Amino acid sequence: MTNYQIDYKKNLARNLKYYRELNDLKAYELGNLLHVSKSTISSWETGTRSPDINILVKISEIFNISLDEFCNTSNNCFFT
């Protein structure tokens, strides 16, 4: 894994938790909206796993922010 991939995962994990809490959502509530488990949300927020691009789009729609803003980068996001 490259440094860019590691930084991306850290930013994504931090941003997911930040925007979830900013929107007063519990992990299970966001999971319900995305049709995933609370433990999946937790794994994304700790950076052990990352959501795919389709889920990232849904997350940005739920939080009413652009995907670029959610990824918090002016460069291209790295999607696995």
N, C-alpha and C positions, 0 to 999 in steps of 0.2 A: 504494500500500500504506500503510495507516495505521500509526501507532506501535504500536498494540496488536498488529497482525499481525506486525510486525517483532519485538516482544518475545516473542510466542508462538513464532515460529520459532526464536529464539535459545534460549529455555527448552527447547523440544522437542529441539533439536540437542544442547544440553548434557546434558539428562537422558538422552537415548538413549545417548550415549557413556558417561555415568556408570554407568547401570544395566547396560549391556553389560559393561563392565570389572568392575563389582562382582560380576557373575555369571560371571566368567572365560570370557567368550565372545569369540572372534575375530569380526571383521566377517563373514567368510564363513560361520561357524557360525550366526550369527543370521540371515544371509541364507538359509541352507538351511532353517532352521526356518520362515521366513516365505515361502519360495519366491520370493525375489528375489535379485538379484546382489549381490556384495560392493560393487560401485560404487554401487548404489542405496542401500545402508546408508551408505556414505561421503557421498553427496549429502545424505542426511537429517541426518547428524552435522555436516556443514558448514553446514547451513541453506540450501543452494541449492534443495532440494526438500523437500516434506513428505509423509509418508505419509497415506493417506486414513483415514477413521474406522474402517473394518474392520481395517486393519493396526494402527492404534493399539490397538484392543481386543485383538488377538492379542498385541501386544507387552506390554501390561499383564498378560495371562494368563501369558506366558512368564516375566516377572519377578515374578509373583505379587504385584502391587500394584494398587491401584485406578487407574482411568483418571484420576481427579482428582489423585491423588498423582503419577502419571507426568507429567501436564501441569503440575504444580506451580503450580496457581492455584486460588484460591477463587472466581474468576469463571468464566463459561462459556468453554470452549476455542473457538477459532475454527477451524473445519474448512473446508478448501477442496476 
